[in-house]
Amino acid sequence: MVRSTLAFVTFFIAFAALASAALDWDAFATYDSFAKLSQEHAMELIGERLSPMGTGTIPPRESFVTVAIDGAAGSGKTSTARAVAERFGYAFASTGEHYRTLARLLIDCAIGPDDANAVRRKVMSLSPSTIFRGRCAHMAIDNKIPSEESLRNGEINGAVCNYAAIAELRNFLHRYQRQLPAAAMAAGFRGIVLEGRDMTSTVFPDATVKVHLQADLAQREKRRAAEGVDDNIVERDRLDSAQLGRAKGVWCIDGTNLSLDEVVELIAKRIETAVKSD
């Protein structure tokens, strides 16, 4: 009886999320993992997905807020986006983690960034799902999230930009990332803050609020060092330049001489204004 009840609850939540968010069939990959979960993992995942708002109520689509933040390496995207999400009770997604997750997977499969065809075949065989831990949305492959240590080390730092330069890999992640607002709605959040490459220019050009963060080179190098990241900022800028096009309506903030709290306050006021105008 317990087993059949769990199976029904799992199926019902997946179905309700799809129906309420009015997703197209390509979005089914986001929820497809429900059908494959063990009972224990199903209960764990259901709890994680519904816990942020307590009721799991999906808000009306027109009231949902999407905040897209991009900028160069070390400009403060992640810390800013996380703080903004915390302030408003929104979900948070670091899309750089998605690139690192695929880089980790491809390296473990002995597929290098110089073999674009093999990269394309591998990523197109994947069906990523989304797991919320607290307010953080993580991309899972086979219902597993890589450890932080496996994603943030010299090997990944040196390889991730080369993988990200492959158009098929970027397009694959763009399709996945565009479903994250619907996943956040299904989990009961009123909004989501996403940070990373392509966010304002390609993935969410119609976001409620679009922000491009800037900072001078010295400040960005200092921040990366404080984070324990040993990548070369100048080289990252060169590799990232093609993915940092600026879309119409993007608000630029130079945070070189601003504290994190000051940057968050500026963005918060812009969000409040946008929400009131709706």
C-alpha positions in Angstrom: 0.0 0.0 0.0 2.8 2.5 1.0 4.7 1.6 -2.2 1.7 2.3 -4.5 0.8 5.5 -2.6 4.4 6.8 -3.1 4.3 5.9 -6.8 0.9 7.7 -7.2 2.2 10.9 -5.3 5.3 10.9 -7.4 3.4 10.7 -10.6 0.8 13.2 -9.6 3.4 15.9 -8.6 5.2 15.4 -11.9 2.0 15.6 -13.9 0.7 18.6 -12.0 3.9 20.5 -12.4 3.9 20.0 -16.1 0.2 20.9 -16.5 0.3 24.0 -14.3 3.5 25.4 -15.8 2.1 24.8 -19.4 5.4 23.4 -20.5 6.1 22.0 -24.0 7.1 18.3 -24.3 10.8 19.2 -24.4 10.5 20.3 -20.8 9.5 16.8 -19.7 13.2 16.0 -19.2 13.1 18.3 -16.2 10.5 16.1 -14.4 11.2 12.7 -16.1 13.5 11.7 -13.2 10.4 11.3 -11.0 9.5 8.1 -12.8 12.9 6.6 -12.2 13.4 7.4 -8.5 13.6 4.9 -5.8 11.0 5.3 -3.0 13.5 6.8 -0.6 14.9 9.2 -3.2 11.4 10.1 -4.3 10.4 11.2 -0.8 13.6 13.1 -0.4 13.2 14.9 -3.7 9.6 15.7 -3.1 10.5 17.2 0.3 13.3 19.3 -1.2 11.1 20.6 -4.0 8.1 21.5 -1.9 9.8 22.7 1.3 10.7 26.3 0.4 7.1 27.7 0.4 5.7 25.0 2.7 2.6 24.3 0.6 4.0 23.6 -2.9 1.4 26.1 -4.4 2.3 27.1 -7.9 1.9 30.9 -8.3 0.1 32.5 -11.3 2.5 32.7 -14.2 2.0 36.4 -14.7 3.2 37.1 -11.1 6.4 35.1 -11.4 9.6 37.1 -11.4 12.7 36.1 -13.4 16.0 38.0 -12.6 18.9 37.3 -15.0 22.4 38.4 -14.0 25.5 38.1 -16.2 29.0 39.6 -16.3 32.6 38.6 -16.5 34.4 36.2 -14.2 35.0 37.7 -10.8 32.4 40.4 -11.3 30.4 39.1 -8.3 27.5 37.4 -10.2 27.1 34.4 -7.9 27.3 36.1 -4.5 25.0 38.9 -5.8 22.4 36.5 -7.3 22.4 34.4 -4.2 21.9 37.4 -1.9 19.1 38.8 -4.1 17.4 35.4 -4.1 17.7 35.2 -0.3 16.3 38.7 0.1 13.1 38.0 -1.9 12.7 34.3 -1.1 13.3 33.4 -4.7 14.9 30.3 -6.1 18.6 30.6 -7.2 20.5 29.0 -10.0 24.2 29.3 -10.8 24.3 28.3 -14.5 28.1 28.2 -14.3 27.6 25.1 -12.3 25.8 23.5 -15.2 28.8 24.0 -17.5 31.0 22.6 -14.7 28.7 19.6 -14.3 28.9 18.7 -18.0 32.7 19.3 -18.1 33.1 16.9 -15.1 30.9 14.3 -16.9 32.7 14.6 -20.2 36.2 14.4 -18.6 35.1 11.3 -16.7 34.0 9.8 -20.0 37.3 10.7 -21.6 35.7 13.0 -24.1 37.8 16.1 -24.7 36.6 19.5 -25.9 38.5 19.0 -29.1 36.0 16.3 -30.2 32.9 18.3 -30.7 31.0 15.5 -32.3 31.6 13.2 -29.4 30.6 16.0 -27.0 27.4 16.5 -29.0 26.5 12.8 -29.0 27.0 12.6 -25.3 25.1 15.6 -24.2 22.2 14.8 -26.5 21.9 11.5 -24.8 21.3 13.1 -21.4 18.0 13.9 -19.6 18.9 16.3 -16.9 16.5 16.9 -14.0 16.3 19.7 -11.4 16.7 19.2 -7.7 16.2 22.0 -5.2 18.2 22.0 -2.0 16.9 24.9 0.0 16.4 27.6 -2.6 19.3 26.4 -4.8 18.3 24.7 -8.1 20.9 22.1 -9.1 21.1 20.2 -12.4 21.2 16.5 -11.8 22.3 13.8 -14.2 20.8 10.4 -13.5 19.4 12.0 -10.3 22.8 12.8 -9.0 24.4 16.1 -8.2 28.3 16.2 -8.4 30.1 17.3 -5.3 31.3 20.8 -5.0 34.9 19.5 -4.7 34.6 17.7 -8.0 33.4 20.8 -9.8 35.7 23.4 -8.4 39.3 22.4 -8.9 42.1 23.2 -11.3 41.2 20.5 -13.8 37.6 21.8 -14.2 38.7 25.5 -14.1 41.1 24.9 -16.9 38.6 22.9 -19.1 35.2 24.4 -18.6 35.6 27.4 -21.0 36.8 25.1 -23.8 33.7 22.9 -23.4 31.5 26.0 -23.2 32.8 27.2 -26.5 31.1 24.2 -28.2 27.8 25.5 -29.6 25.9 22.2 -29.2 26.8 22.0 -25.5 25.7 25.7 -25.0 22.4 25.1 -26.9 21.7 22.0 -24.8 22.1 23.9 -21.6 20.1 26.9 -22.9 17.2 24.6 -23.4 17.5 23.2 -19.9 17.9 26.6 -18.3 14.8 28.0 -20.0 12.8 25.4 -18.1 14.1 26.5 -14.7 11.5 29.2 -14.0 8.8 26.6 -14.6 10.6 24.2 -12.2 10.8 26.9 -9.6 7.1 27.7 -10.0 6.3 24.0 -9.6 8.4 24.0 -6.4 6.4 26.9 -5.0 8.7 29.8 -5.5 7.5 33.3 -6.6 10.6 34.0 -8.6 14.1 32.9 -9.6 17.4 34.6 -9.9 19.7 33.0 -12.5 23.3 34.1 -13.0 25.9 33.2 -15.6 26.9 33.4 -19.3 24.2 34.1 -21.9 21.6 34.8 -19.3 20.5 38.3 -20.4 21.5 38.1 -24.1 20.3 34.6 -25.1 18.5 32.6 -22.5 16.3 35.2 -20.8 16.2 38.3 -23.0 12.7 39.0 -21.7 13.5 38.5 -18.0 11.7 40.8 -15.5 15.0 42.4 -14.6 18.3 42.0 -16.5 21.6 43.0 -14.9 25.2 43.0 -16.2 27.8 43.3 -13.5 31.1 44.9 -14.1 34.3 45.4 -12.1 37.9 46.3 -12.9 40.4 43.6 -13.5 42.3 44.1 -10.2 39.1 43.8 -8.2 37.9 40.7 -10.1 41.3 39.0 -9.6 41.1 39.7 -5.9 37.6 38.2 -5.7 38.6 35.1 -7.6 41.6 34.6 -5.3 39.4 35.0 -2.2 37.1 32.3 -3.7 40.1 30.0 -4.0 39.8 29.9 -7.8 43.1 29.8 -9.7 42.0 30.5 -13.2 43.5 33.3 -15.4 41.1 36.2 -15.5 42.5 37.7 -18.7 42.3 34.3 -20.5 38.8 33.8 -19.1 37.7 37.2 -20.5 39.1 36.2 -23.9 37.2 32.8 -23.9 34.0 34.3 -22.5 33.8 37.3 -24.8 31.7 35.5 -27.4 29.1 34.6 -24.7 28.8 38.1 -23.1 26.9 40.0 -25.7 24.6 42.6 -24.2 20.9 42.6 -24.9 18.6 45.5 -25.1 17.3 46.7 -21.7 20.2 45.3 -19.7 21.1 47.4 -16.7 24.8 47.7 -16.1 26.3 48.0 -12.6 29.9 48.7 -12.0 30.6 47.1 -8.6 34.3 47.9 -8.4 33.8 50.4 -5.5 30.5 49.0 -4.2 30.0 46.5 -1.4 27.9 43.4 -2.0 25.1 44.9 0.1 25.1 48.1 -2.0 24.8 46.1 -5.3 22.1 44.0 -3.8 20.2 47.1 -2.7 20.3 48.6 -6.2 19.0 45.4 -7.8 16.3 45.0 -5.1 15.0 48.5 -5.8 14.8 47.6 -9.6 12.9 44.4 -8.8 10.5 46.2 -6.5 9.8 48.8 -9.2 9.3 46.2 -11.9 6.9 44.2 -9.7 4.9 47.3 -8.8 4.6 48.3 -12.5 3.1 44.9 -13.3 
